[in-house]
Amino acid sequence: MAEKIDKKKDLKITPGEAVGVMAAHSLGEPGTQMTMRTFHLPGVVEIVPTGLPRMIEIVDAKKIPKKPIVTIYLDKKHSKDEKKVKEVARSIEEVLLNEVASFVENFSKKQIFIRLKKDALDQMKLDMSEVKKRIQEEISKDVDMKHQRDKVLISGKKMPLRMLRKLTNKLKALHVSGVKGISKAVVTQDKDGEWLIMAGGWNLEDVLARAEVDPKRCYTNNIMHVYDLFGVEAARNAIVKELESVMSTQKADVDIRHIRLLADAMTADGEIVSVGRHGLSGRKPSVLARAAFEETVKHIINAAIHGEEDKLAGVTENILIGQPVPLGSGLVKLTMKAPKK
C-alpha cells in the first residue's frame, strides 16, 4: 500500500508545470521517428494507414480519413456462427449496378442497353425484378424503359447525347443493395475467438440500424462521423483511442495523459478543431501568440481593425515582450509590506 501511495505522489505534476509543452514534446518527438508504413488487414482490400500518415489525419481533423474502416460486432445469436456472420457481411456490402450488369451505349439511336448478369445476381442473392425496379425508379419520366428477362433497354430520343452519357454513369453507380458507403466486408475473428466483420467504408449510421448488429460495440475510425452521430464526447474518446493505437503500433511509449490533453484541447469548444493555423493556433485569444505562429501581418491588421487587447496571459506573448512567463516560479506573484520608518 505504501508503495502505491508513493507511486501516486510521483505521478502528480508539479504546480505551474507547462503541461501543454510537455504533451506537444511527448507526442511530437515519437512522430519524428515514425515510419510512413501502412498495414494490411487480412482479407480486406483496404490499406489502413498507420504511423505518421494516420497521426497527421487525426491532428488535422480531416473530414474523411484516407481509408475509413468500420468494425461491426453482431449479437450473440449470430456472432458464434461463421456462416451466419458471412451472410450478414454479404448483405451489408454495397452492390452497385455496374457490378451485376454490363452496359452498351448506342449514341446514334440514343439508347442504353443493359444486360443483367444472372450468375452475379445469384451469387449475391439478388432478385432480378427488384434490380429492374431500382433502375425504373432512377430514370426520369422522359425516358422509355423496356425489359425482357435479363435485358433492359433505355431510350431517350429527346435527350442530348451529353445527358445520355450522364445517365449511363449514374446508372453504373446505382445502389442496388447493401449499405451505402460500405465497399468491402470481410469476416474475421478477434483475440477471444468471436466472429466479427471488418468493412471498408464509413456509414456506421446505417450499419447500426441492422437488426443483427450489436450497436454498443461497433466502431469506425472516421472521427468526424463519430462526432456527427454521437457528439463531441464520443469524438474526444475516438481521438484518444486512435492516437493511442497509432503510438502502440509504432511501439512509442507515450503517457495516456498527454494524448488526453491533446484530445481535450481539440474538442474544448464543442466541436473538433485541428491543430494548426486554421484551428487551435489560429484561435488563441492573444493577438501576439496568433501573429507569432503564421500569417503575422494578417493577425496584427485584424486586431488593429477590431481594437483587440492582449492580456499577456500566455507563454508566447510574454516571451515576445521580455516579461517572465507565467509558468513555474513565474506563476507566483509575491508582495511584501515595506517596513514603516
C-alpha positions as CSV (number, residue, x, y, z in Angstrom):
1,M,0.0,0.0,0.0
2,A,2.8,2.4,0.9
3,E,4.5,1.7,-2.5
4,K,1.2,2.6,-4.3
5,I,0.9,5.8,-2.3
6,D,4.5,6.8,-3.2
7,K,3.9,6.0,-6.8
8,K,0.7,8.1,-6.8
9,K,2.7,11.0,-5.4
10,D,5.4,10.6,-8.1
11,L,2.7,10.8,-10.8
12,K,1.5,14.2,-9.7
13,I,2.6,17.1,-11.8
14,T,4.4,20.0,-10.3
15,P,2.2,23.1,-9.8
16,G,2.9,25.5,-12.6
17,E,4.3,22.9,-15.0
18,A,3.9,23.6,-18.7
19,V,1.8,20.5,-19.4
20,G,0.9,21.7,-22.9
21,V,4.6,21.9,-23.9
22,M,5.2,18.5,-22.3
23,A,2.4,17.0,-24.2
24,A,3.4,18.5,-27.5
25,H,7.0,17.3,-27.0
26,S,5.9,13.8,-25.9
27,L,3.7,13.4,-28.9
28,G,5.9,15.2,-31.4
29,E,9.2,13.5,-30.7
30,P,7.9,10.0,-31.5
31,G,6.3,11.5,-34.6
32,T,9.8,12.3,-36.0
33,Q,10.7,8.6,-35.6
34,M,7.6,7.2,-37.1
35,T,7.7,5.4,-40.4
36,M,5.3,6.1,-43.3
37,R,4.3,2.4,-43.4
38,T,0.7,1.1,-43.6
39,F,-0.6,-2.3,-42.6
40,H,-2.9,-4.7,-44.5
41,L,-6.0,-6.2,-42.8
42,P,-6.3,-9.9,-43.5
43,G,-8.6,-10.3,-46.5
44,V,-9.5,-6.7,-46.6
45,V,-8.6,-4.9,-49.8
46,E,-8.4,-1.6,-47.9
47,I,-5.0,-0.4,-46.8
48,V,-5.2,1.2,-43.4
49,P,-2.7,4.0,-42.8
50,T,-0.8,3.9,-39.5
51,G,2.2,5.8,-38.2
52,L,2.8,9.4,-39.4
53,P,0.1,9.5,-42.1
54,R,-2.6,8.5,-39.7
55,M,-1.4,10.8,-36.9
56,I,-1.5,13.7,-39.4
57,E,-5.1,12.8,-40.3
58,I,-6.1,12.9,-36.7
59,V,-4.5,16.2,-35.6
60,D,-5.5,17.9,-38.8
61,A,-9.1,16.8,-38.2
62,K,-9.7,15.5,-41.7
63,K,-13.4,15.3,-42.7
64,I,-12.9,11.8,-44.2
65,P,-9.9,9.6,-43.5
66,K,-8.0,8.2,-46.4
67,K,-9.1,4.7,-45.6
68,P,-12.2,4.6,-43.3
69,I,-12.9,1.2,-41.6
70,V,-16.0,0.1,-39.7
71,T,-15.7,-2.7,-37.1
72,I,-19.0,-4.5,-36.9
73,Y,-19.9,-6.8,-33.9
74,L,-23.0,-8.9,-34.1
75,D,-25.5,-10.1,-31.4
76,K,-25.0,-13.4,-29.6
77,K,-27.3,-15.2,-32.0
78,H,-25.1,-14.5,-35.0
79,S,-21.5,-13.9,-33.6
80,K,-20.7,-17.5,-32.8
81,D,-21.7,-18.9,-36.2
82,E,-19.3,-18.1,-39.0
83,K,-21.8,-19.0,-41.7
84,K,-24.4,-16.5,-40.3
85,V,-21.7,-13.8,-40.0
86,K,-20.7,-14.3,-43.6
87,E,-24.4,-14.0,-44.7
88,V,-24.6,-10.7,-42.8
89,A,-21.4,-9.5,-44.3
90,R,-22.7,-10.3,-47.8
91,S,-25.9,-8.4,-47.1
92,I,-24.0,-5.3,-45.7
93,E,-21.6,-5.0,-48.5
94,E,-22.7,-2.4,-51.0
95,V,-23.6,-3.6,-54.5
96,L,-23.6,-1.2,-57.5
97,L,-25.5,-1.9,-60.7
98,N,-22.1,-1.9,-62.6
99,E,-21.1,-5.0,-60.6
100,V,-24.1,-7.1,-61.7
101,A,-24.7,-5.7,-65.2
102,S,-22.9,-4.8,-68.5
103,F,-23.6,-1.6,-70.4
104,V,-23.6,-0.8,-74.1
105,E,-24.4,2.8,-75.4
106,N,-25.9,3.4,-78.9
107,F,-25.5,7.1,-79.5
108,S,-27.0,7.0,-83.0
109,K,-30.3,5.7,-81.6
110,K,-29.9,7.3,-78.2
111,Q,-30.2,4.1,-76.4
112,I,-28.6,2.3,-73.4
113,F,-28.6,-1.5,-73.4
114,I,-28.2,-3.2,-70.1
115,R,-27.7,-6.9,-69.6
116,L,-28.1,-8.2,-66.1
117,K,-25.6,-10.9,-65.1
118,K,-27.6,-13.8,-63.7
119,D,-24.6,-15.6,-62.1
120,A,-23.6,-12.4,-60.2
121,L,-27.2,-11.8,-59.1
122,D,-27.5,-15.4,-57.8
123,Q,-24.2,-15.2,-56.0
124,M,-25.3,-12.1,-54.2
125,K,-28.8,-13.5,-53.7
126,L,-30.4,-10.5,-55.5
127,D,-33.8,-10.7,-57.3
128,M,-33.7,-9.6,-60.9
129,S,-37.1,-8.0,-60.8
130,E,-36.0,-5.9,-57.8
131,V,-33.0,-4.7,-59.7
132,K,-35.2,-3.7,-62.7
133,K,-37.5,-1.8,-60.3
134,R,-34.5,0.1,-58.9
135,I,-33.5,1.1,-62.5
136,Q,-37.0,2.2,-63.2
137,E,-37.1,4.4,-60.1
138,E,-33.8,6.0,-61.1
139,I,-34.6,7.1,-64.6
140,S,-36.8,10.2,-65.4
141,K,-40.3,10.0,-66.9
142,D,-38.9,11.4,-70.2
143,V,-37.0,8.2,-70.8
144,D,-38.6,5.0,-72.0
145,M,-37.7,1.6,-70.5
146,K,-38.4,-1.8,-71.8
147,H,-37.2,-5.1,-70.3
148,Q,-37.4,-8.8,-71.0
149,R,-35.7,-11.4,-68.9
150,D,-32.1,-10.3,-68.3
151,K,-32.2,-7.4,-70.8
152,V,-33.1,-3.8,-70.2
153,L,-33.4,-1.2,-73.0
154,I,-33.5,2.5,-72.1
155,S,-34.4,5.0,-74.9
156,G,-34.1,8.8,-74.6
157,K,-34.9,10.1,-78.1
158,K,-35.3,13.7,-76.8
159,M,-32.3,13.5,-74.6
160,P,-29.0,15.3,-75.7
161,L,-26.0,12.9,-76.0
162,R,-24.2,14.6,-73.1
163,M,-27.2,13.8,-70.9
164,L,-27.3,10.2,-72.2
165,R,-23.7,9.7,-71.1
166,K,-24.5,11.2,-67.7
167,L,-27.4,8.8,-67.3
168,T,-25.2,5.9,-68.1
169,N,-22.6,6.9,-65.4
170,K,-25.5,7.5,-63.0
171,L,-26.9,4.0,-63.6
172,K,-23.5,2.4,-63.3
173,A,-23.2,3.9,-59.8
174,L,-26.8,3.0,-58.8
175,H,-27.0,1.5,-55.4
176,V,-28.7,-1.9,-55.7
177,S,-28.4,-3.5,-52.3
178,G,-26.4,-3.5,-49.0
179,V,-25.3,-0.4,-47.0
180,K,-24.3,2.7,-48.9
181,G,-20.6,3.5,-48.4
182,I,-19.5,0.0,-47.3
183,S,-17.3,-1.1,-50.2
184,K,-15.8,-4.3,-48.8
185,A,-16.9,-6.5,-45.8
186,V,-14.7,-9.3,-44.6
187,V,-15.3,-11.8,-41.8
188,T,-12.5,-12.3,-39.2
189,Q,-12.0,-13.3,-35.5
190,D,-11.0,-11.2,-32.6
191,K,-8.5,-12.4,-29.9
192,D,-11.3,-14.0,-28.0
193,G,-12.4,-16.1,-31.0
194,E,-15.6,-14.1,-31.6
195,W,-16.6,-13.6,-35.3
196,L,-16.9,-10.0,-36.5
197,I,-16.9,-8.0,-39.7
198,M,-14.2,-5.6,-40.8
199,A,-15.7,-3.3,-43.5
200,G,-14.1,-0.7,-45.7
201,G,-16.3,2.4,-45.6
202,W,-17.7,5.0,-43.2
203,N,-21.5,4.6,-43.0
204,L,-21.8,3.5,-39.4
205,E,-25.3,5.0,-39.0
206,D,-26.9,2.6,-41.5
207,V,-24.9,-0.3,-40.1
208,L,-26.3,0.3,-36.6
209,A,-29.8,0.2,-38.0
210,R,-29.4,-3.5,-38.9
211,A,-31.2,-5.9,-36.5
212,E,-28.2,-8.4,-36.4
213,V,-25.7,-5.8,-35.3
214,D,-24.7,-5.1,-31.7
215,P,-24.8,-1.3,-31.6
216,K,-22.9,-1.0,-28.3
217,R,-19.7,-2.5,-29.7
218,C,-19.5,-1.2,-33.3
219,Y,-16.8,1.3,-34.1
220,T,-15.4,3.4,-37.0
221,N,-12.1,5.1,-37.3
222,N,-13.8,8.1,-39.0
223,I,-13.7,10.5,-36.1
224,M,-15.9,13.2,-37.8
225,H,-18.6,10.6,-38.4
226,V,-18.5,9.6,-34.7
227,Y,-18.9,13.3,-33.9
228,D,-21.9,13.7,-36.2
229,L,-23.6,10.5,-34.8
230,F,-22.7,10.6,-31.1
231,G,-21.5,14.1,-30.2
232,V,-18.3,15.7,-29.0
233,E,-17.6,13.5,-26.0
234,A,-17.6,10.4,-28.2
235,A,-15.4,12.1,-30.7
236,R,-13.0,13.0,-28.0
237,N,-12.8,9.4,-26.9
238,A,-12.3,8.4,-30.5
239,I,-9.3,10.8,-30.8
240,V,-7.8,9.2,-27.7
241,K,-8.4,5.7,-29.0
242,E,-7.0,6.4,-32.5
243,L,-3.8,8.2,-31.2
244,E,-3.2,5.6,-28.6
245,S,-3.5,2.9,-31.4
246,V,-1.0,4.8,-33.6
247,M,1.5,5.1,-30.7
248,S,1.2,1.5,-29.7
249,T,1.6,0.3,-33.3
250,Q,4.8,2.2,-33.6
251,K,6.0,1.0,-30.2
252,A,6.1,4.5,-28.8
253,D,5.7,4.7,-25.1
254,V,3.6,7.8,-24.5
255,D,1.7,8.6,-21.3
256,I,-2.0,8.4,-22.0
257,R,-2.5,11.8,-20.2
258,H,-0.6,13.6,-23.0
259,I,-3.0,12.1,-25.6
260,R,-6.0,13.0,-23.4
261,L,-4.8,16.6,-23.1
262,L,-4.5,17.0,-26.9
263,A,-8.0,15.4,-27.3
264,D,-9.4,17.8,-24.7
265,A,-7.8,20.8,-26.5
266,M,-9.2,19.7,-29.9
267,T,-12.7,19.3,-28.6
268,A,-12.9,22.1,-25.9
269,D,-15.2,24.3,-28.0
270,G,-17.8,21.6,-28.5
271,E,-16.5,20.7,-32.0
272,I,-13.4,19.1,-33.4
273,V,-10.7,21.6,-34.2
274,S,-7.5,20.9,-36.0
275,V,-4.0,21.7,-34.6
276,G,-2.7,24.4,-36.8
277,R,-3.3,28.0,-38.1
278,H,-6.9,27.2,-39.0
279,G,-7.5,25.5,-35.7
280,L,-6.0,25.8,-32.2
281,S,-3.2,28.1,-33.1
282,G,-5.4,30.4,-35.1
283,R,-8.0,30.6,-32.2
284,K,-5.7,31.8,-29.4
285,P,-7.1,34.8,-27.5
286,S,-3.7,36.5,-27.7
287,V,-3.0,38.7,-30.7
288,L,0.8,38.3,-30.3
289,A,0.5,34.5,-29.9
290,R,-1.5,34.2,-33.2
291,A,0.8,36.5,-35.0
292,A,3.9,34.6,-33.8
293,F,2.8,31.4,-35.4
294,E,1.8,32.1,-39.0
295,E,0.2,34.9,-41.1
296,T,1.7,37.6,-38.9
297,V,0.6,40.7,-40.8
298,K,-3.0,39.4,-41.2
299,H,-3.5,38.9,-37.5
300,I,-2.0,42.2,-36.5
301,I,-4.1,44.1,-39.0
302,N,-7.3,42.4,-38.0
303,A,-6.5,43.0,-34.3
304,A,-5.9,46.7,-35.1
305,I,-9.2,47.0,-37.1
306,H,-11.3,45.4,-34.3
307,G,-9.4,47.1,-31.4
308,E,-8.3,43.9,-29.7
309,E,-6.5,44.0,-26.4
310,D,-3.8,41.5,-25.4
311,K,-3.9,40.4,-21.7
312,L,-0.4,38.9,-21.9
313,A,-1.6,35.8,-20.1
314,G,0.2,33.1,-22.2
315,V,3.7,32.0,-22.8
316,T,4.4,33.3,-26.4
317,E,3.3,36.9,-25.8
318,N,5.3,37.3,-22.6
319,I,8.5,36.0,-24.3
320,L,7.9,38.4,-27.2
321,I,7.9,41.5,-24.8
322,G,10.6,40.1,-22.4
323,Q,8.4,39.5,-19.4
324,P,8.6,36.5,-17.1
325,V,6.5,33.6,-18.4
326,P,3.5,32.7,-16.2
327,L,4.9,29.1,-15.6
328,G,6.7,27.5,-12.7
329,S,8.2,30.1,-10.4
330,G,6.9,32.8,-12.8
331,L,3.4,31.8,-12.0
332,V,3.7,33.1,-8.4
333,K,3.5,36.8,-7.5
334,L,4.9,37.9,-4.2
335,T,4.2,41.1,-2.4
336,M,5.6,42.4,0.8
337,K,4.9,45.3,3.0
338,A,7.6,47.9,3.2
339,P,8.8,48.4,6.8
340,K,7.5,51.6,8.4
341,K,10.1,54.1,9.2
